[in-house]
């Protein structure tokens, strides 16, 4: 079998600065990388935080072929970051330095071989200390790079949140302006509603007790005023909370600029410049040790150089320890900023939910400024529709009378024909010649009957018309008195004549106004008569409803008889199925009897035998299907463990059980233990476009998995399992689905 090509991943530990090379397949997953890292560097999968050098998170659930998963990758220990104190460095990380004593000159000269051996030892020791220093500085560089990648990750998250916050701030400002305008227009609308008087028909019992009721005192408007008070308080509270969030965002941004200043840890920073000076000094001492080792007389100088090398190495190790503490402090600060940003992001989500809730209420309040004019238009529309229904009913009545008159005349003509000629013709000669046209009764459909009559407004108009008639009568009396005065003043000359003409003109004007008032009175009387006609039509509708109820009762009785007949047929079918079960034995025992009585059976019971055979065929199909399902169900195992070849039953989770899952469709095995077995891939859509509810099949593949940590706290996990919890994904064959 051809081996899959592998790729080398370079992993750096942010705690120790150590580097690891991990070989994985090109199509490897992040979970596989985390599993190997847990064995190599000793950091559990749950505590691993992976960030590449560009500051991008390497999250689980993805393949390593993604561009964001570029090498190298820094691994951080979440337990170390959240600890109050950094962990003590292990002894294996600190190289052991043995103290060297400078021997006397006499002892050096006594034995030249021993001096040469000491010189070589000091030379090798210088090489070892230089190599240790270089390795230590390389580890410090990795620790600094890891810290820089964490800072880049934080800066990226902060920049993303800043864009999100700026967009939300603009959206929230527009909403606040819109809501303030709606509240201001609502106040004006409520003032206008106080001047609108409701008709008695729309007030109910309040009108008789209170006289007239303004629209602002109605229950509907009072509820809208309560909504206005509620949303005004909620809006003020939301403004205050968002102001606090804005201040928190500015403070976080200011602290971020100060806390994330890591210029001294950059490659050209003061920390590494000092380390380079120390490395240069040690390299000079190393070269000096190599040159002095050729002469045994230089041993005192070599011991002095060795002491200087040890001192410099200790300084390098102390700088690493200081960097370790500094990195721990910085990472705790970065973690705090990340938590603060996540908290503010959740606050924005909560504010959006509050805005959606308020927007629904403000949508209702937008109609308040238009309610006054709309109500007046609605009252006018009610009058117009009532008049239309009255005209409609009148036209229907007239049409019914005309058609029935026409039918009556036609009936008379046909009867005359029948008496003269029709009685001499056989009925089969000209079919249908004796039919008579039926009379019709056109019913007015039920519409606009729920509209209020608003008779109080009509009565108010009639009272105003009566007052107008009284004023007109008084005007006529005054005009008559004016005519008498004019007659008495005819002898006063031309001035009196002018006054008489003016009085006549005024009298004519008054008479015209009286005629207009009388015309309006006649119109009111016509409306009253049409209302009485409408009442009669309502009585007719009640009679029609009574007849419909009688028809409904008849229909119910017919339905009951049909159900009784259906139950009788069902009982007959059950008897036939019972007879089918006995048919086999009947055929085997009575074969000779059947042959002797064939003719009688065929002549008397053909239809019964045909029904019996049909029922036998249907029952056989049902039994066959039941046997197949029962045979499969009898082999189903209930766990808690399954092997390849076992038959398992999987049940689809409901939508309410998918909260916290990364999957949209989940089929979980029915087990007796506390194990988790899932079907993967999920079955396709069955007949009718419906997902199967139950799946039974034979296991052909089993894969053991472990749930990883979610990218962020509260994010969904595979199948909604906890971190580190084991589960199995299986593939089935010989699948049976049930919807």
C-alpha positions in Angstrom: 0.0 0.0 0.0 1.4 3.4 -1.0 2.4 5.6 2.0 0.8 9.0 2.2 3.2 12.0 1.8 3.9 13.7 5.0 4.7 17.3 6.0 7.0 18.6 8.7 5.4 21.1 11.2 7.7 23.2 13.4 6.2 23.8 16.8 7.7 26.2 19.4 6.8 26.1 23.1 6.0 29.6 24.4 6.9 28.6 28.0 10.3 27.0 27.5 11.4 28.2 24.0 11.9 24.6 22.9 11.3 23.5 19.3 9.7 20.3 18.0 9.4 18.9 14.6 6.2 16.9 14.0 5.5 14.8 10.9 1.9 14.6 9.8 0.1 13.8 6.5 -0.7 16.6 4.2 -4.4 16.1 4.9 -3.9 15.9 8.7 -6.2 17.7 11.1 -5.6 20.1 13.9 -6.8 17.5 16.4 -4.1 15.1 15.2 -1.5 17.8 15.7 -2.8 18.5 19.2 -2.7 14.8 20.2 0.9 14.5 19.1 1.8 17.8 20.9 0.3 16.5 24.2 2.7 13.6 24.1 5.8 15.6 23.0 5.6 18.8 25.1 3.4 17.6 28.0 0.6 20.1 27.5 -2.9 18.5 27.5 -5.2 19.1 24.5 -7.6 21.0 26.6 -4.9 23.5 27.7 -3.4 24.0 24.3 -3.7 27.4 22.5 -2.2 27.4 19.0 -1.2 30.6 17.3 0.9 31.0 14.2 3.6 33.7 13.8 1.1 36.0 12.1 -1.1 36.0 15.2 -3.9 33.9 13.7 -5.5 31.2 15.9 -5.1 27.6 14.7 -8.5 26.1 15.8 -9.7 22.6 16.0 -12.2 21.2 13.5 -10.1 22.3 10.5 -7.5 20.7 8.3 -3.9 21.8 8.3 -4.1 22.6 4.6 -5.8 25.9 5.5 -3.6 29.0 4.7 -3.9 30.2 8.3 -2.2 27.0 9.5 1.2 28.0 8.2 4.4 26.8 10.0 5.8 27.6 12.6 3.1 27.4 15.2 3.5 28.5 18.9 1.8 26.4 21.6 0.7 28.2 24.8 -0.3 26.5 28.0 -3.7 27.9 29.2 -3.1 26.6 32.7 0.2 28.5 32.9 -1.4 31.7 31.6 -4.2 31.7 34.1 -2.0 30.8 37.1 -1.2 33.7 39.5 2.5 32.8 39.5 4.7 31.4 36.7 5.8 27.8 37.3 9.3 27.2 38.6 11.7 26.1 35.9 12.8 22.5 36.0 16.4 21.6 37.0 17.1 20.1 33.6 16.6 23.5 32.0 19.4 25.0 34.2 22.9 23.8 33.2 25.1 22.7 36.1 28.2 24.9 36.5 31.1 23.4 38.6 33.3 25.8 40.4 37.0 25.6 39.3 39.9 26.4 41.6 43.1 27.9 40.4 45.9 25.4 41.4 49.3 26.6 42.6 52.0 27.2 40.1 54.2 24.5 41.6 51.6 21.8 41.1 51.2 22.9 37.5 54.9 22.7 36.7 55.4 19.4 38.5 53.3 17.5 36.0 53.2 18.9 32.4 50.8 16.2 31.3 48.3 17.2 34.0 48.6 20.8 32.9 47.9 20.0 29.3 44.9 17.9 30.4 43.6 20.8 32.5 44.1 23.2 29.6 42.0 21.0 27.3 39.3 20.7 29.9 39.1 24.5 30.3 39.0 24.8 26.5 36.2 22.3 26.2 34.4 24.0 29.1 34.6 27.3 27.3 33.1 25.7 24.1 30.3 24.2 26.2 29.4 27.4 27.9 29.4 29.3 24.6 27.1 26.7 23.1 24.8 26.8 26.1 24.6 30.6 25.9 23.7 30.5 22.2 21.1 27.8 22.8 19.7 29.8 25.7 19.5 33.0 23.6 17.8 31.1 20.8 15.2 29.9 23.3 14.7 33.5 24.6 14.2 34.6 21.0 11.5 32.0 20.5 9.8 33.1 23.8 9.8 36.7 22.6 8.5 35.7 19.2 5.7 33.7 20.8 4.8 36.8 22.9 4.8 38.9 19.8 2.4 36.5 18.0 0.0 36.6 21.0 0.2 40.4 20.8 -0.6 40.3 17.1 -3.5 38.0 17.9 -4.9 40.5 20.4 -4.4 43.5 18.1 -6.3 41.6 15.4 -9.2 40.9 17.7 -9.2 44.5 19.0 -9.2 45.9 15.4 -12.1 43.6 14.4 -14.0 44.6 17.5 -13.2 48.3 16.8 -14.8 48.0 13.4 -17.8 46.2 14.8 -18.2 48.8 17.6 -17.9 51.7 15.2 -20.6 50.3 12.9 -22.9 49.5 15.8 -22.3 53.0 17.3 -23.4 54.6 14.0 -26.4 52.2 13.8 -27.4 53.0 17.4 -27.1 56.7 16.9 -29.5 56.5 13.9 -31.9 54.4 16.0 -31.8 56.9 18.9 -32.5 59.8 16.6 -35.4 58.0 15.0 -36.9 56.9 18.3 -36.6 60.5 19.7 -38.5 61.8 16.7 -41.2 59.2 17.1 -41.6 60.1 20.8 -41.9 63.8 20.0 -44.6 63.1 17.3 -46.4 60.8 19.7 -46.8 63.6 22.2 -48.3 65.8 19.5 -50.6 62.9 18.4 -51.9 62.3 21.9 -52.8 66.0 22.3 -54.8 65.8 19.0 -56.6 62.6 20.2 -57.9 64.5 23.3 -60.0 66.7 20.9 -61.6 63.7 19.1 -65.0 62.6 20.5 -65.9 58.9 20.3 -69.5 57.9 19.1 -71.6 56.1 21.8 -71.6 52.9 19.8 -67.8 52.7 20.1 -67.7 53.5 23.8 -70.1 50.9 25.3 -71.4 51.6 28.7 -69.0 54.5 29.4 -70.9 56.9 27.2 -74.2 56.7 29.1 -72.4 57.4 32.4 -69.9 60.0 31.3 -71.8 61.7 28.5 -69.1 62.2 25.8 -65.8 60.4 25.9 -62.7 61.7 24.1 -60.5 59.3 22.1 -57.6 59.7 24.5 -59.7 58.1 27.3 -60.3 54.9 25.3 -58.6 51.7 26.3 -56.6 51.4 23.1 -55.1 54.9 23.4 -54.3 54.4 27.1 -52.5 51.2 26.3 -50.4 53.0 23.7 -49.6 55.7 26.3 -48.4 53.0 28.6 -46.2 51.6 25.8 -44.9 55.1 25.2 -43.9 55.5 28.9 -42.3 52.0 28.9 -40.2 52.6 25.7 -39.1 56.0 26.8 -37.7 54.6 30.1 -36.1 51.6 28.3 -34.5 53.9 25.7 -33.0 56.1 28.4 -31.6 53.1 30.2 -30.2 51.8 26.9 -28.5 55.1 26.2 -26.9 55.1 29.7 -25.6 51.5 29.3 -24.2 52.2 25.9 -22.4 55.3 27.3 -20.8 53.1 29.9 -19.7 50.6 27.1 -18.2 53.5 25.1 -16.2 54.6 28.1 -15.1 51.0 28.7 -14.0 50.7 25.1 -11.9 53.9 25.2 -10.2 52.8 28.5 -9.5 49.3 27.0 -8.0 50.9 23.9 -5.8 53.2 26.0 -4.6 50.4 28.2 -3.9 48.3 25.2 -1.6 50.8 23.7 0.4 51.0 26.9 0.4 47.4 27.9 1.3 46.1 24.4 4.5 48.2 24.2 7.1 45.4 23.7 9.8 47.3 21.9 12.5 46.1 24.3 11.7 42.5 23.3 12.0 43.0 19.6 15.0 41.6 17.8 16.7 45.0 17.9 15.4 45.8 21.4 17.5 46.5 24.5 17.1 43.0 25.8 18.6 41.2 22.8 21.2 43.9 22.2 22.6 43.3 25.7 22.5 39.5 25.0 24.5 40.1 21.8 27.1 42.0 23.7 27.4 39.2 26.2 27.7 36.6 23.4 30.4 38.7 21.8 32.3 38.9 25.1 32.0 35.1 25.6 33.2 34.4 22.0 36.3 36.6 22.6 37.0 34.6 25.8 36.4 31.4 24.0 39.0 32.4 21.3 41.4 33.4 24.1 41.0 30.0 25.7 41.8 28.2 22.5 45.0 30.3 22.0 46.1 30.0 25.7 45.6 26.2 25.7 48.8 25.6 23.7 51.0 26.6 26.7 50.7 25.1 30.1 52.1 28.3 31.7 48.8 30.1 30.7 46.6 28.0 33.1 46.1 30.9 35.6 44.9 33.1 32.8 42.6 30.4 31.5 41.1 29.8 34.9 40.4 33.6 35.1 38.7 33.5 31.7 36.7 30.5 32.8 35.4 32.4 35.7 34.4 35.3 33.5 32.6 32.9 31.1 30.7 31.4 34.0 29.7 34.8 35.3 28.4 35.9 31.8 26.5 32.6 31.4 24.8 33.2 34.8 23.8 36.6 33.6 22.3 35.1 30.4 20.4 32.5 32.5 19.1 35.2 34.8 17.9 37.2 31.8 16.0 34.1 30.6 14.4 33.8 34.0 13.5 37.5 34.0 12.0 37.1 30.4 10.0 34.1 31.6 8.4 36.2 34.4 7.9 39.1 32.0 6.2 36.8 29.4 3.9 35.4 32.1 2.9 38.8 33.2 2.4 40.0 29.6 0.3 36.9 28.7 -1.9 37.4 31.7 -2.4 41.0 30.6 -3.2 39.8 27.0 -5.7 37.2 28.4 -7.4 39.9 30.4 -7.7 42.2 27.3 -9.1 39.2 25.3 -11.7 38.5 28.0 -12.7 42.2 28.1 -13.1 42.4 24.4 -15.3 39.2 24.4 -17.4 40.7 27.2 -17.9 43.9 25.2 -18.8 41.9 22.1 -21.5 40.0 24.1 -22.8 43.4 25.4 -23.2 44.6 21.8 -25.2 41.4 21.0 -27.4 42.1 24.0 -27.9 45.7 22.9 -29.0 44.5 19.5 -31.6 42.2 21.0 -32.9 45.1 23.1 -33.1 47.3 19.9 -35.1 44.6 18.1 -37.5 44.5 21.0 -37.9 48.2 21.2 -38.2 48.5 17.4 -41.4 46.5 17.6 -43.0 48.9 20.1 -41.8 52.0 18.2 -43.4 50.5 15.1 -46.8 50.7 16.8 -46.1 54.2 18.1 -45.4 55.5 14.6 -49.2 55.4 13.9 -50.2 57.7 16.8 -49.7 61.0 14.9 -52.0 59.8 12.1 -54.8 58.3 14.3 -56.8 61.5 14.7 -57.2 62.1 10.9 -57.5 58.3 10.2 -60.4 58.0 12.8 -62.4 60.8 11.2 -61.8 59.2 7.8 -62.9 55.8 9.2 -66.2 57.2 10.5 -66.9 58.7 7.1 -66.0 55.4 5.5 -68.4 53.5 7.8 -71.3 55.8 6.7 -70.3 55.3 3.1 -70.2 51.5 3.4 -73.5 51.3 5.2 -75.1 53.3 2.4 -73.5 51.0 -0.1 -74.9 47.9 1.6 -78.4 49.5 1.7 -78.3 50.3 -2.0 -76.9 46.8 -2.7 -79.8 45.2 -0.8 -82.3 47.4 -2.5 -81.0 46.5 -6.0 -81.1 42.8 -5.0 -84.7 43.1 -3.9 -85.7 44.9 -7.1 -83.9 42.3 -9.2 -85.7 39.5 -7.4 -89.1 41.1 -8.0 -88.4 41.6 -11.7 -87.2 38.1 -12.3 -90.1 36.5 -10.4 -92.6 38.7 -12.4 -90.9 37.4 -15.6 -91.2 33.8 -14.3 -94.9 34.3 -13.4 -95.7 35.5 -16.9 -93.7 32.6 -18.5 -95.5 30.1 -16.3 -98.9 31.4 -17.4 -97.8 31.1 -21.1 -96.6 27.5 -20.6 -99.8 26.5 -18.8 -101.8 27.9 -21.6 -99.7 25.9 -24.1 -100.1 22.7 -22.0 -103.9 23.1 -21.8 -104.1 23.7 -25.5 -101.5 21.4 -27.1 -99.3 19.8 -24.5 -101.9 17.5 -23.1 -102.2 15.8 -26.4 -98.5 14.9 -26.7 -96.9 11.9 -25.1 -94.2 12.9 -22.5 -91.5 10.7 -24.3 -92.1 12.3 -27.6 -90.6 15.7 -26.7 -88.6 15.3 -23.4 -88.7 18.3 -21.0 -91.7 20.0 -22.6 -93.6 19.9 -19.4 -91.0 21.7 -17.2 -91.8 25.0 -15.5 -89.3 27.8 -14.8 -88.6 28.1 -11.0 -89.0 31.2 -8.9 -85.8 32.5 -7.3 -85.0 34.2 -4.0 -81.6 36.1 -4.2 -79.9 36.2 -0.8 -77.7 39.1 0.1 -74.2 37.8 1.1 -72.9 38.5 4.6 -70.6 41.5 4.4 -70.2 44.8 6.2 -72.6 43.5 8.9 -70.1 44.0 11.7 -69.7 47.7 11.1 -71.1 49.9 13.8 -74.2 51.8 12.9 -73.1 55.1 14.5 -76.8 56.2 15.0 -75.7 58.7 17.6 -74.0 60.7 14.9 -77.2 60.5 12.8 -79.3 61.6 15.8 -76.9 64.4 16.4 -77.3 65.5 12.8 -81.1 65.4 13.1 -81.0 67.5 16.2 -78.8 70.1 14.4 -81.3 70.0 11.5 -84.3 70.6 13.9 -82.5 73.5 15.5 -81.9 74.9 12.0 -85.7 74.5 11.2 -86.5 76.4 14.4 -84.1 79.2 13.5 -85.6 79.3 10.0 -89.2 79.6 11.5 -88.1 82.4 13.7 -86.5 84.0 10.7 -89.8 83.8 8.8 -91.7 85.4 11.7 -89.2 88.2 11.8 -89.6 88.5 8.1 -93.4 88.7 8.4 -93.1 91.4 11.0 -90.7 93.1 8.7 -93.2 93.0 5.9 -95.9 94.6 8.1 -93.5 97.3 9.1 -92.7 97.8 5.5 -96.4 98.1 4.6 -97.0 100.6 7.3 -94.0 102.6 6.1 -94.9 102.7 2.4 -96.2 106.2 2.9 -92.9 107.4 4.2 -91.5 108.0 0.7 -88.6 106.6 -1.3 -86.5 105.7 1.8 -89.3 103.4 3.0 -89.5 101.7 -0.4 -85.7 101.0 -0.3 -86.1 99.4 3.1 -89.0 97.2 1.9 -86.9 95.9 -1.0 -84.1 95.0 1.3 -86.5 93.2 3.6 -87.9 91.3 0.6 -84.4 90.2 -0.4 -83.7 89.1 3.1 -86.9 87.1 3.2 -86.0 85.4 -0.1 -82.7 84.4 1.4 -84.3 82.9 4.5 -86.8 81.0 2.3 -83.9 79.5 0.3 -82.2 78.4 3.6 -85.5 76.9 4.8 -85.8 74.9 1.5 -82.2 73.5 2.0 -83.1 72.5 5.6 -86.2 70.8 4.5 -84.3 68.9 1.8 -81.8 67.7 4.4 -84.7 66.6 6.6 -86.1 64.5 3.7 -82.7 62.9 3.2 -82.6 61.9 6.9 -86.1 60.4 6.7 -84.9 58.4 3.7 -82.0 57.1 5.7 -84.3 56.0 8.5 -86.5 54.1 6.0 -83.5 52.4 4.5 -82.3 51.4 8.0 -85.7 49.8 8.6 -85.4 47.9 5.4 -82.0 46.7 6.5 -83.5 45.5 9.8 -86.0 43.5 7.8 -83.1 42.0 5.7 -81.4 41.1 9.1 -84.6 39.2 10.1 -84.5 37.3 6.8 -80.8 36.4 7.4 -81.8 35.0 10.8 -84.4 32.8 9.1 -81.8 31.7 6.6 -79.4 30.8 9.4 -82.1 28.8 11.1 -82.7 26.8 7.9 -78.9 26.3 7.5 -78.7 24.9 11.0 -81.4 22.4 10.2 -79.5 21.4 7.1 -76.3 21.0 9.2 -78.1 18.7 11.6 -79.3 16.6 8.7 -75.8 16.4 7.4 -74.5 15.3 10.8 -77.0 12.5 11.0 -76.1 11.3 7.4 -72.4 11.4 8.5 -73.1 9.3 11.5 -74.9 6.7 9.4 -71.9 6.7 7.0 -69.5 6.1 9.8 -71.6 3.2 11.1 -71.6 1.7 7.7 -67.8 2.1 7.5 -67.3 0.4 10.9 -69.5 -2.5 9.7 -67.3 -2.9 6.6 -64.2 -2.8 8.7 -65.6 -5.6 10.9 -66.3 -7.6 7.8 -62.7 -7.1 6.5 -61.3 -8.3 9.9 -63.4 -11.4 9.6 -62.1 -12.0 6.1 -58.5 -11.7 7.4 -59.2 -14.3 10.1 -60.7 -16.6 7.4 -57.5 -16.1 5.4 -55.4 -17.6 8.2 -57.6 -20.7 8.0 -57.5 -20.9 4.2 -54.4 -23.1 3.9 -55.8 -25.9 6.2 -59.2 -25.7 4.5 -57.6 -26.3 1.1 -55.5 -29.2 2.3 -58.2 -31.0 4.2 -61.2 -30.4 1.9 -59.7 -30.8 -1.6 -62.1 -33.5 -2.6 -65.1 -31.6 -1.3 -64.1 -28.6 -3.2 -63.9 -30.6 -6.5 -67.3 -32.0 -6.0 -69.0 -28.7 -5.2 -67.2 -26.5 -7.6 -70.2 -25.6 -9.8 -72.4 -24.7 -6.8 -69.6 -22.6 -5.3 -69.0 -20.7 -8.5 -72.7 -20.0 -9.0 -73.5 -18.9 -5.4 -70.3 -17.2 -4.0 -68.2 -15.8 -6.8 -68.1 -12.3 -5.4 -67.3 -13.5 -1.8 -64.5 -15.8 -3.0 -62.9 -12.9 -5.0 -63.0 -10.6 -1.9 -61.5 -13.4 0.1 -58.6 -13.8 -2.3 -57.9 -10.1 -2.4 -57.9 -9.9 1.4 -55.5 -12.9 1.6 -53.1 -11.2 -0.8 -53.0 -8.0 1.3 -52.6 -9.9 4.5 -49.7 -11.9 3.1 -47.9 -8.7 2.0 -48.3 -7.2 5.5 -47.0 -10.4 7.2 -44.0 -10.5 4.8 -43.0 -6.9 5.7 -43.6 -7.5 9.4 -41.3 -10.6 9.3 -38.5 -8.6 7.5 -38.7 -5.8 10.1 -39.0 -8.2 13.0 -36.0 -10.3 11.8 -33.8 -7.2 11.6 -35.0 -5.7 14.9 -34.3 -9.0 16.7 -30.6 -8.8 15.8 -30.2 -5.2 17.1 -27.7 -4.8 20.0 -28.1 -2.2 22.7 -24.5 -1.7 23.6 -22.9 -0.3 25.5 -20.2 -1.3 23.1 -20.5 -2.3 19.4 -18.2 -4.1 17.0 -18.0 -4.4 13.2 -20.8 -6.7 12.1 -23.2 -5.8 14.9 -26.7 -4.4 14.1 -27.4 -1.1 15.8 -30.4 1.2 15.9 -29.9 5.0 15.6 -32.5 7.7 16.5 -32.5 11.2 15.0 -32.2 14.0 17.5 -34.9 16.7 17.6 -34.0 20.3 16.8 -34.2 21.3 20.5 -31.5 18.7 21.2 -29.0 20.3 18.8 -28.2 23.3 20.9 -24.4 23.6 21.3 -23.7 21.2 18.4 -21.6 21.9 15.4 -23.7 19.5 13.4 -27.1 20.2 11.9 -28.3 16.5 11.7 -27.4 14.0 14.4 -28.3 10.3 14.6 -27.3 8.7 18.0 -27.3 5.0 18.8 -29.8 3.6 21.3 -27.5 2.1 24.0 -27.8 0.8 27.5 -24.6 2.4 28.9 -23.1 5.8 29.1 -21.3 5.7 25.7 -21.8 7.9 22.6 -22.2 6.3 19.2 -23.1 8.5 16.2 -24.0 7.7 12.5 -21.7 9.4 10.0 -22.5 10.2 7.3 -26.2 10.9 8.0 -28.7 9.2 5.7 -30.2 11.1 2.7 -33.8 12.4 2.5 -36.3 9.6 2.2 -39.7 9.5 0.4 -41.8 12.6 0.6 -38.7 14.8 1.2 -38.6 13.8 4.9 -35.6 12.8 7.0 -35.9 9.3 8.5 -36.6 9.2 12.2 -35.1 5.8 12.9 -32.2 4.0 11.1 -31.2 0.3 11.6 -28.2 -1.2 9.9 -25.0 -3.3 10.2 -21.8 -1.6 11.3 -19.0 -1.8 8.7 -16.7 1.0 10.0 -16.0 2.3 13.6 -13.8 5.3 14.4 -13.0 6.3 18.0 -12.8 10.1 18.5 -12.3 12.5 21.4 -14.2 15.9 21.7 -11.8 18.8 21.6 -12.0 22.1 23.3 -14.3 24.8 21.8 -12.5 27.8 20.1 -14.0 30.1 22.7 -16.1 29.6 25.8 -19.7 29.0 24.9 -19.0 27.9 21.3 -20.6 24.7 20.0 -18.7 21.4 20.2 -18.9 18.2 18.2 -22.2 16.6 19.0 -22.5 18.9 22.0 -20.1 16.8 24.1 -17.8 18.1 26.8 -14.1 18.6 26.2 -12.1 15.3 26.4 -15.2 13.1 26.2 -14.8 10.0 23.9 -17.3 9.1 21.2 -17.5 6.8 18.1 -18.5 7.6 14.5 -19.8 4.6 12.5 -20.8 3.7 8.9 -23.7 1.3 8.2 -24.6 -1.2 5.5 -27.9 -2.9 4.8 -29.7 0.2 6.0 -33.4 0.2 6.9 -35.0 3.6 7.5 -38.3 4.5 9.1 -39.9 7.9 8.9 
